Amino acid sequence: MPASEADVGILGWANTAKGFSAILKQRYSDFQVNEIDGQGRVVHLTKLTADNQTVASQNGTVAHEPSAPPEQPSAASHEAPLPIASNLPEAAVIEVEGASKAKRTAVHAFFRRSGMPRVETESIRTDGKQARSADGLAAVQGITVSYQPAAMTKRKRGRHDSILPSARNMPWEGGDKTFLRFTLAKENLDSHACLSLLSRLLHVPASAFAVAGTKDKRGVTVQQVTANKISPERLASLNATLRGIKLGDFEYADAALFLGAAKGNHFDIILRDAQGEEGPQGVLKAAEALKSSGFINYFGLQRFGSGSVPTHRVGALLLKGDWAGVVNLIMAPHADDREDNAAARRLYTDKGDLRGALRAMPKHLTAEKAILEGLLDQKGKGTKDLVAVLGRIPRNLRSIGVDESLAAAELASVGDEGVSAEAAPAPENVPKSSLQAHTVTAEEAASRQYSMEDVVLPLPGRHISYPSNGTAQVYQDLCSKDGLSLHDSSPHGIREYSLSLMPGAYRRLLVRPADLSWQLLRYSDADTTLAVTALDRATQQNAERKLACSIVDPGTPITTSPGELYALRLQVSLPTAAYATMLVRELTKQSTATAVHRARTLAVQPAANGEGA
C-alpha cells in the first residue's frame, strides 16, 4: 500500500477548527496550477502562434481513428507516390485510445501501403514513450505519423537523439540567444511525460527541454519551458495535433530554466461536495481559520511516491548501506500488485528465475527491470556487486532526498509548544547558499521575539547546522529508528548514498499565505464543470460558457434545499516547495490520499466517463 500520512509523520494541525468532508480533484479542471516565475509573475498562456506564422487550427484536436479500415487503393494509385504539401507538420498524432489491436494495425497498414509518402508510424503511450505489446491495450494513447524525407539517413527505430534534417538545416533566428522560452499548458499529463512526448514528435532528445519545476498529472497546469534551439514555428505547429496540451508565448532567451528557478505556484482549487457538521456556514468558518493560522509545511504525500514501496523507506536503507534490503524491498510482491506484476515478482523471489522474471516484468516497473538486468550482468561476470546493480536504476528513482522529507514531517509534528523555542529563524531575501540559521534560546522564546513564521527546520546535509538544544535529540531519535547516525554520514563509504552528499536546507515550519481567498459555490449536477481552464481560454473553447453554479453571498443566511450541493473554491499563491495538498488537509481535516478522494468521486459519479478519478 502507498504510504499514509501517519506513516510519514503528517500528524499535527495549525488550528483546532472543525473540518469538513470534500472531494479533491474530481475533475481535472478542479485543480489548476499556474507557475510563478522568477520575477514573481503568474504565468498565463495568451498566444498560440509564433511571429509571422499562423497555426493551421488553434482549436485542433488529435485526429480520431477511422471507424472502419480504410479502403484499399486501386491499382492505378500504385503507379506514383502521392504528392506531399510543402507545409506539412513533421508529425501528427492519431488518437486510438481504447481501440482494438486489429483497428490499430489497420491504421499502421494504411500509411505503409504502396504509393504513400515516406512516413513512419509508431504507437505511443500516455507518457509519450513507445508502446509495446506487453504494455497492454490501455497503455496505447495514439499513433504518431512522421514524415521521413528520402534524404534522411535511416536510424534505429525508437531513438530519441535523432534530429530531422529539416530541423538541423533550419537557420536559427534567435541570434546570440540559444534558447526558446515558451508557455506549456497541459491537462492530465505530468511534466516529464509531456516533454517526453514533445521530444518524440520533434525528434529531439528530452534533454533539449528544461523546466523550473515539475507539475502533477491530475489537473490543468501552466508553466514555462525552455528549449535548446528549437524554432517557435516547429513547436507552434504541434498545437493542431496535440490533445490536452497547448504551447505558446514564444520568446528567445539567453539561458535555460533550471529546477528551483520559479518562485512558487498560484492555485485555483475546487473542493466539491463540501459537507460539515455546521453545513455550508461551517465550511466558511474553516476557511477563515485557515487564513488566520496558516498550515504546517509538511511535504505532500506525493513526495513519498505513489507505489507500494514508499520511497522514504528505500532512502533509509540506502543511507544505511543495506543494499540487499533495498533489492528485497523493491522486488518483493505486494498486496496491491496487479496479477502480472505479482507473477513476475514471484519468478524472482520464489524461483530465482532472473531471465524469466525480466521477460515477464511489465515495462513500467523501471526499477525492478533495472535490478534484474543488473543481477543478470553480475551473474554473467561471476560477481555480486549490489551497489553496481542499484546503479542501474535511474538516478531520479533512487534519490535519497525523500528521506529528508520524513525527518522534516515528523519534526514538524512536535507542535507549536515543542518547536517554537528550539528552531531557527531565517532572514528574508538571503540566497540559500549563504543562509545562516540562529538557534532560538529559551529567553528569546519567552520574549516572543520571533513568530512561528520565522521558525525553520534543518533538512540533513553538509551545509546546515543542527540545533544545539532539545530539538537536536529529536533528530537523533529519528535517525536511530532507521539505524542511522547524523555523526556518521557515510557508514558504508559510498558517497552517492550518504548524508554528506546532500547539501541540506532550511524549511519553514509554517506557511501563512497572504492572498488566500475563497468562494462558496452552489450547484446541483455532481459532475458539472465549475471552472474555466487555461486550455479553454487558449483555444477559445467554452471560454465564455455559463457555468452551472452560483456564488453564495457569505453575508446572507445560507438556506439549503434538497438536491443542492456546495463546493469551496480556493485561490492562493504558495512559495516553492509548499504543497497545496497540505493546505487542503489543514482546511478539511481529512486525508489527502488519492484513494480517499477516488472513493468519494466514484460514490457521487459511478458512471463517470472521461474524467474518472
N, C-alpha and C positions, 0 to 999 in steps of 0.2 A: 504494500500500500504506500502511496506517496506520503511524505511527512505531513503531520498535522501541526497546527500552530503550537499546541502544547509540547510536541516533540522537539521543537526548535526554540523553546523558551519564550514564545509570544504569549504572555500571561497577564500583564498588567494593563491598567487603564489610566488615562489622564483626567477623567472626570467620573462622577458617580451617577450621571443622568441615566434614566431608563432608555434602553434601546428599542428597536422595533425590527420586525422581520421585513425583508425586501429581497428582490431578485436583482443581482448584478449581472450585466452583460446578457440579458435575454436576447436582445438583437444586437448586431454589430454596431448599429447607429446609437446604441445606448452608452457606448464608451468611446468618446472622441478625444484624441490627443494631438495637440499642436506643439511642436518643439519651440522652445525659447532660445534664440541664437545667442552667440557670444556678446552681442551688443544689447541684449535684453529685449529684443523684438520678437513678438509672437509670429511664427512662420505660417503664412497662408498661401494657398495655391490660387493664383489670379489669372494666369495666361498660359494656354496650352501650346501656342505656336512659337516657332523660332523666328527671329527677324528675317524678313524677305522670304518667308516660307509659310505656306498655308497647309495645314494638315488636311488630308482628304475628307476626313469626317471626325470632328472633335467628339461627337457623340457616338462614334462607332463602338461596337462591342465585338467580342470574339465571334467569328463566323460559326454558325451551327452546322452540325453534321447533317448530310443529306439523309432523308428518311428512308431511302432505298439506294442500293448500289447504283452508281452511275451507269448509263448506257454505254455499251462498247462502241468504240469509233468504227466508222465504215472503213473499208479497205482504202478508199481514196484519201482518207485522212492520214494514212501512214506514209504518204509519199514525201512529205517535207515537214520539218519541225514547225510548230505553231509560232507565230510572231510574238515577240515579247515587247511590251511597252518599256520605254527607257526609264520611266519614273517609278517602277515597281518597288515596293519596300523590300529590303533584304530578307525579311522573314515575316511570316504570318502564323497565326495560331488558329487551329480549328478545334472547337470545343467538342469533346467526345466523352465527357464525364458521365458515367453510368451506362454507356453504350456497350453492346456485346462485343466479344472478340471478333466475331465474323464481320460486324459492321466496321470496326476499326481497321481490319485487314483490307476491307473494300476501299477505304479511304487511301491507304498506302498504295494499293494496286492502281487506283485511278491516276495518281501522279507519276507512276512508274511505267505507264503504258507507252508504246511506241508513238513517236510524234510529239510527245510533250516536251516542254523546255527542260533543260538540265536542272532538276530540283532534287533536293534531299528531304525526306520526311523522317521524323523521329518522334516517338511517344515521350511525353514528359509528365512528371508527377506534379502535384500541387506545390512542391518545394522547388520546382524548376529543374530537377535532375532527370536524367534519362530513366524511363520506366522499363523494367524488365518483367518477364513473366512471373517471377517469384513475388513481385510486389502486389499482385492481385488486382482485380478489376477496379476496386475503389481508389487505388493509388493513381490511376491514369486520369489526368485532367484534360489534356489536349494533345494535338499532333502539330509539331512545328513544320512548316513548309518553307525551306530556304532555297533561294535561287543560287545555283552554282555556275558561275561563268565558265566557259570552256577553257579559258586560260588559267583557271585556278588549279594549282597543284593539289592532287588528291592527298588528303591527310587521313590519319587514323580516325575512325568513327568515334565520336564521343569526346574528343579532346577539347579542352576549354581554352587552350592557348593559341589557337589559330585565328588569324585576323584576315578578314576578306580583303582581296586586292583593292576593291573599291574604297575601303576604309584606309588601307595603307598608303594608297596613292593620292588620297584626297588632301588638298592643301589645308594646312591649319591656319585658321583666321584669327586665332587668339593672340598672335604676336608673341611677346615675351611671357604672356600668361599661359602656362601649360595645362591649366585645369579648367574644367567647365563645372560651375556650380548650378544646381537645379533643385527644384522642389519636387518631392515624391509624395503623392497621396495614395494610400493603399487601404484595402479592406480585406480582412480575413487572410492575411499573409504576414508572417513575421519578416523583419527587415532582411535577414540573411537569405531566406527563401526568395524574396523579391529580387534582391540583387543577383542571386544565382540565376534566376530566370532571365533578367536583362542581359547578363553576360553570355548566356547561351544564345539568345536571339541575336545579339550583336556580334557573336563570335570573338569575344574578348575575354581575357581572364577575369575572374571575380575580383582579383586584387586591383583592377583598374578603378574600382569604386571605393569610396570611403565615406563614413558617416560619423556624426558626433555622438551618437548613442543608438542602441537598438530599441525598436518598438515592438510591443507584443503583437501576437497574431489576432486575437479576438477583439476587434474594434476597428475604428476608422482613424488612421493616423496620418499626420502631415509632418515631414521633416526635410532637412536639406541633405543633399548628397553631392559629392564632388566626383568627377570622372576625369581620368588622365587622357587628354587629347581625343575625346570623342565629341564629334560635332553636334551642335544643337539640333541640326536637321535630322540626323540619324535617330536621336532619341525621340524627337517630336513625332517622327513617322510611326513610332510604335503605338501612339495613342489610339490609332484607328483599330488596332487589333487586340490590345490588352484588355482583359476583363478584370475589374476591381483594382486597377492601377492606372494612375494618370501622372504624367510628367510635364513640368512647365517651369516658367520663370527662369529661363536660361540666362546665365551671365558668366563671362570668363573670370577666372580667379588666379591669384598668384600662388596659392598653396592649397594643399589638400586638407580636408577636415580630419580630425583625429578624435578618438574617444575621450570624452570629457570637455570638448570644446563648447558644448551648449551650456547655457545657464540653468536650464530646467525644462519643464513642460507645463503647458496650460491644459487643464482637463475640463471636459463637458460631459458629466456623468448623469445618467438617469437610473434611479433605483425604483423599479416597478413593484406594484402590488404592495406598497408600504402599509404595514398594519402594526399598530402599537396598542398597548393597554388603554391609552387615553385617546385612541382614534387619531384622526389627522392632526389634531392640535398637539398631541404628544410627539409626532414626527417633527413638527416645527420647534418644539422645546428642545429636542435632542440636537437639532441644527444650531440653535442658539448656544447650547452648552459647548458644542464643538468649537464654535468661533471663539468662545471665551478661553477655553482650556488648551486648544491645540490637540496634538496627538503624539504618542510616544513613537519615536522614529525607528521603529523596527524595520528590518529588511522584510520585504514581502515574501510570501511562500514560494513565489516563482523563482526566487534566488536559490532555493534549495532543490530545484529540479522537480519535474512532474512525474518521473518514473517510479518504479517500485523500490529503487535503491536511492534514498536521499543522498545528494551529493556531499553533504557535510560529513556523513559517515565515511565516505570514501576519502575525503580530505583528511580526516583524523587519522585513518590508517596509513595514508601516505606520509604524513608528518612523523608518525611513529616509526615508519620503516617496516611495517608489516606487509611485505609485498605479497606473500601468499594469501593473507587475509583480504587484500584488495581484489585479487583474482577470484577468490572464492565468493566474495560478496557480490561481485558483478555477474559471475557466471551461474550462481545458484538459481534454481527455479523459484518463482514467486507465486504467491497465492492468487494474484490477479492477472497472471500471464494469459495471453491468448494461447490456444492449444498448440499452434505451430511454434510459437516461441518456447513454450514449455517442453515440447518434444525435442527441439534442437538442443536445449539446455541439458535434458536428461541424457542425450547421447554422449555428452561430455562428462557430466557428473556421475552417471551410473555405469557407463561402459568405457569411458576414457577414449572414445572414438573421435579423435580430433578432426579427421578428414570428413567423416560423416556429419559431425556437428557443424562444421564450416559450410558444407553443402546445404544443409537444412536451415541454417540460421538466416532469418529474414534480413534483407539488406538494410533496413532502417536501424537495426541493432548494431550500430557502428562500433561501439567499444567492444562488444562481445566478439564480433568478427575480427577486430584487430588483435585481440588477445589470442584467439585460435590461430590466426596466421603467424603470430609471433612464437607461439608454442610449437607449431609445426616446423618453423625455421630452426628453432633451438634443438628440436629433436633430430633434425637432419644433421646438425653440427655435433650432436652428441653432448650438448651443454644444456644448462637450465638457468639462464640468466633472466630472472623475473623482472629486473629493472629494465632490461632491454625490451622485454615483452610489453611491459606497460608503456614504454616509449613509443610503441606502435599506435597507441590511442591518440587521436587528435588532441593537440595541446589544450584547446578550449574545453574539452571534456574532462581532462584530468587536472584542471585548475584547482588549486587548494585554497583559493581566496574565499570560497564559500565557508570554510571552517571559521574564518573571522566572523562571518555572519552569525553563527551560532553563539560565539562568545559575546558579541555585542547585544544580541537579543536577550540572553539570559542576564547579562549585567543590567540592562535597562529594566528588567523585571524586579530589581531590588526595590524600585519605587522611589517616590519623592523623598521620603524621610531618610532612606538609607544612602542615597547617592548625592543629595544636594550639598552635603558637607565634605564630599570626598571626590569631587570630579574637578574638571579643569575648564576655565573659561577661555574661549578662543577669540582673539581680536578680529574685527571685521576687515575685509579687503586686504588680507595678507596672503601672498602666494603659499600654496601648500608646502612647497619645498622649504620655506623659511618659517613655517608655523611653529611657534613655541607655546606650550601649554604651561599653566601655573596650577599646582595642586592647591586646592582651597583648604585653608586651615580652619580649625574649629571656631576660632574667633571671627574669621571672615564670614563663615556660615551663619554664626549667631547674629552678626550685624546686618545680615541680608544685603551685603554689598553686591552680591551677584544674584541675578534671577535664574530661574530654571532654563530660560532660553540661552543663557551663557554656558551652560554645562555641556561638556563634550566628553566622550569616552574614547580611549585609545583602541584602535584596531591593531593587533600584534604586527610587528615589523621592526626593521632596523632603524627607522627614522623617528620613532616616537619614544616618549618617556612614560613609564608606568607610574601610577600613583604610589606615593610613599606612605599612604595612610591605610585605613581599613579596607578600602576598595581593592588594594593590591592582593589581599588574601582571597578575595572573590575570584580574581583572575587565576591565582594559583590553584584554587579548588576546582575551577572549571577545567583547567589543563590536566589536573591529576585524574579526573574522571575518565579521561581518554588516554591515560598513561603517558602524558606529555609533560614537559617542563619548559617554562619560559627561560630558564637559565641555560638549558642545553638545547639550543635551537636546531641542531642537526645531529641527533644521536647516531644516525646511520651513515653520515658522511656524504650523502648525495645532495648536493647543493640545491638542485631543482626542487626537491621536496622538503625544503627546510624553511623555518621562520625567518632565517637570516636573508633569504632571497626576497621576501616580501618587504616593500617599503614601509608599510604601515600608514595609518592616517588617523585623524580625529573626526569622530562622527557626533553630530549634535544629538543630544538625548531627546529633545522636544522640538517639534515643528509647529508653529502657530501662524498659519497663512494670513496675510494681511488683506487679501482680496476675496476671501471666501464669500460667495453669495448663493442664494438658492431660491427656487420657486416650487410651490406645491401644484401639481397638475392633476386635474380630474379627467378621467376617461372611462369608456365602457367596454371597448373591444380589447381583450387581453393582449392581442398581438399587433395592435395598430402601431404605426410608426409615430414616434413622439418627438423626433428631431430631424432637421435637415442637415445633411453631412457636407463635408468639403467636396466629395465626389459629385454630389447632387449639384452644388453650386458651380463647380468647374465645368461640368458637361451641360448645364442648364436643363437637366432633367429633374423634375419635381422640385426645383429650387423655389418656386413660388407657390407650391401646393399648400392648401389649408390643412393643418394638422387636426386630427380628430380628437382634440383635447382642449381644455380651457384652464386658464391660470386662476387659482383660488386666491382671493383677496385675504391676506392674513389679518387685516384689520376688522373683518366682519365675522360674526359667528359662523362656524362651519357646520352645515347640516348634511347628513349623508342619506342617500336613498338606495334602495335595493338595486343591485347590478352596477353600482358605481365603484370604480377603482381609483386609487390615488398613487401618484408617483412623485418622488422628490428629485428635482433637477438641481445638480450642484455644478458650479463653475468656480474653479480655483487654480492658482498657479503654485507649483511646488518646485523647490530647488532640486538640482541634480542629486540623485541617489535617494530621494524621498519617494516613498511608494504610496500611490493613491489608494491602493487596496487597504493600507493600514489606516488611512483617514476614514475610509468606509467602515472598517472594523470598529474604530472608536465611536463613530456615529451610531451604528446599528447594534453594537454589542453582540454581533453574530459572526460566525466563522466566514472567512473569505475563500475557503477551499472550493475549488472548481466543482467538485462532486456535489457539494451542498446546493449550489445555485443551479446546477444542471437538474437535480431532482425537483427543485421548485419550479423550474421552467417547464419541465415535462408535465408537471401537475396542472399547470394553467394552460398549456398548449399541447396536448397529447398528440395532435395531428399536425404539428408544425412541419412545414416544408420549406427548405431553403435556408433557414436561419436557426435551426435547432441548436441547442447548447451542446 
